[in-house]
Amino acid sequence: MTEIEFLDYCKAQVTGTLKDEDVILMLTAWGKIKYSIGYNQALKDNDIELDQPAADVDLN
């Protein structure tokens, strides 16, 4: 899923007009998702295991 696809999905969930705050919230969520995916991939690439795994997010 790309950022544009994610924003389109989010926009489809909202009724009425979008406010700047809505778009900021959507982009913040997208950033968190991408960060979590990258963080978990870095742990995996370096054979690091945590006692408690980070949130597993997969939007592919």
Secondary structure as the mmCIF struct_conf table of DSSP 4:
data_model
#
loop_
_struct_conf.conf_type_id
_struct_conf.id
_struct_conf.beg_label_comp_id
_struct_conf.beg_label_asym_id
_struct_conf.beg_label_seq_id
_struct_conf.end_label_comp_id
_struct_conf.end_label_asym_id
_struct_conf.end_label_seq_id
HELX_RH_AL_P HELX_RH_AL_P1 GLU A 3 GLN A 13
BEND BEND1 GLY A 16 GLY A 16
HELX_LH_PP_P HELX_LH_PP_P1 THR A 17 LYS A 19
HELX_RH_AL_P HELX_RH_AL_P2 ASP A 20 ASP A 45
TURN_TY1_P TURN_TY1_P1 ASN A 46 ASP A 47
BEND BEND2 ASP A 51 GLN A 52
HELX_LH_PP_P HELX_LH_PP_P2 PRO A 53 ALA A 55
#
